[in-house]
Amino acid sequence: MKRMDIKTNPAAAHKTKFYTARGANKSLVLVSRIVSDAVKEYNHLLEQQELAEIAQLRGSDEYCGRLKQDMGKMFRRLQGYVCELEQLGVELRDFERGQVDFPAIRNGRGIRLCWEMGQDSVSSWYEPDLGFSARRPISELAHKPPLAVHTD
């Protein structure tokens, strides 16, 4: 699958909104709708791309041109969805699965709360420097780490 380069709104990158798990879950009513639209548009765009490639191979230049115009419109709509999410402070990580990250703070450090389309609530979190593969259950955020005990 080809990685798409969706240009984002540079102004939104300067304003960081931090979420709590509760705040992220409350925002899912709106976020889930935007993500659902983005995933549908992305999948439709990929289908159109396949059709355009086939049309080009078959020498159907006129049809291919129309498909590419349609793809341009779809791409702009997709950019719009990404910008809507950015305005909310949310990052769409995966266009196929509808995975998003909500910026948050834990113990003074930036973390990301994770949600995927189809889930009822934010399910996990991770530290950006450790990467998405190091995500942990959201339930861990409710528990404070134990205090260190020194024995002499």
C-alpha positions in Angstrom: 0.0 0.0 0.0 1.4 3.4 -0.9 1.9 6.0 1.8 0.0 9.1 1.1 1.5 12.5 1.9 -1.3 14.6 3.3 -0.3 18.2 3.7 -1.5 19.5 7.0 -2.3 22.9 8.4 1.0 24.5 9.7 -0.9 26.8 12.1 -2.5 23.8 13.8 0.9 22.3 14.5 1.8 25.2 16.8 -1.2 24.8 19.0 -1.0 21.6 21.0 -4.1 20.5 22.9 -3.6 17.9 25.6 -6.3 15.4 26.4 -7.2 13.3 29.4 -8.6 9.8 28.7 -12.0 11.2 29.7 -11.7 14.2 27.4 -10.6 12.0 24.5 -13.5 9.7 25.0 -15.9 12.6 25.1 -14.5 13.9 21.8 -15.0 10.6 20.1 -18.6 11.5 19.1 -17.1 14.0 16.6 -13.7 12.4 16.0 -15.3 9.0 15.1 -17.5 10.7 12.4 -14.6 12.5 10.9 -12.4 9.4 10.9 -15.1 7.3 9.4 -15.5 9.8 6.6 -11.7 9.9 6.1 -11.4 6.1 6.0 -14.2 5.8 3.4 -12.7 8.6 1.3 -9.2 7.0 1.5 -10.5 3.6 0.4 -12.5 5.2 -2.4 -9.4 7.1 -3.5 -7.4 3.8 -3.6 -10.0 2.2 -5.7 -10.0 5.1 -8.1 -6.2 4.9 -8.2 -6.4 1.2 -9.2 -8.9 2.0 -11.9 -6.8 4.9 -13.3 -3.7 2.6 -13.4 -5.7 0.0 -15.4 -7.2 2.6 -17.7 -3.7 4.0 -18.3 -2.4 0.5 -19.2 -5.3 0.0 -21.6 -4.6 3.4 -23.3 -7.9 4.9 -22.1 -6.5 8.4 -21.8 -9.8 10.3 -21.6 -11.2 8.0 -18.9 -7.9 8.0 -17.0 -7.9 11.8 -17.1 -11.5 11.9 -15.6 -10.5 9.4 -12.9 -7.4 11.5 -12.0 -9.6 14.7 -11.7 -11.9 12.8 -9.4 -8.9 11.6 -7.4 -7.8 15.2 -7.0 -11.1 16.1 -5.5 -11.0 13.1 -3.2 -7.5 13.9 -2.1 -8.6 17.5 -1.2 -11.6 16.1 0.8 -9.2 13.8 2.6 -6.9 16.8 3.4 -10.0 18.5 4.8 -10.7 15.7 7.2 -7.1 15.6 8.4 -7.3 19.4 9.0 -10.5 19.0 10.9 -8.8 16.5 13.2 -5.7 18.7 13.6 -8.0 21.6 14.7 -9.2 19.2 17.4 -5.6 18.4 18.3 -5.9 14.8 17.0 -3.6 13.0 14.6 -4.9 10.4 12.1 -2.1 7.8 12.1 -3.6 5.1 9.9 -6.0 5.8 7.0 -7.0 2.2 6.5 -7.7 1.3 10.1 -8.8 4.7 11.3 -6.2 4.9 14.1 -5.8 8.3 15.9 -3.6 9.7 18.6 -4.6 12.2 21.2 -1.7 14.1 22.8 -1.7 13.9 26.6 0.7 14.4 29.5 1.7 11.8 32.1 4.1 12.7 34.9 5.2 15.8 33.0 6.0 13.9 29.8 4.2 13.9 26.5 2.3 10.7 25.7 -0.3 9.7 23.0 -3.7 8.2 23.8 -4.8 5.7 21.1 -8.1 5.0 19.6 -9.1 3.0 16.5 -12.3 3.1 14.5 -14.8 0.6 15.9 -13.7 0.9 19.5 -16.0 2.4 22.1 -13.3 4.3 23.9 -9.6 5.1 24.0 -7.9 1.8 24.6 -4.2 2.3 24.9 -1.3 4.8 25.2 2.4 5.1 24.4 5.3 7.4 24.8 6.3 8.8 21.4 10.1 8.2 22.0 9.3 4.5 22.5 7.0 4.3 19.5 3.5 3.0 18.7 4.6 -0.6 19.1 5.2 0.0 22.8 1.6 1.0 23.6 0.1 0.0 26.9 -3.4 -0.5 28.2 -5.2 2.8 29.1 -6.1 1.3 32.5 -2.4 1.8 33.5 -3.0 5.6 33.5 -5.4 5.3 36.4 -2.8 3.7 38.6 0.1 5.6 40.1 3.5 3.9 40.0 4.6 2.6 43.3 7.0 4.6 45.4 10.5 3.4 45.6 11.4 1.9 48.9 15.0 2.1 50.1 16.3 -0.4 52.5 19.6 0.0 54.4 
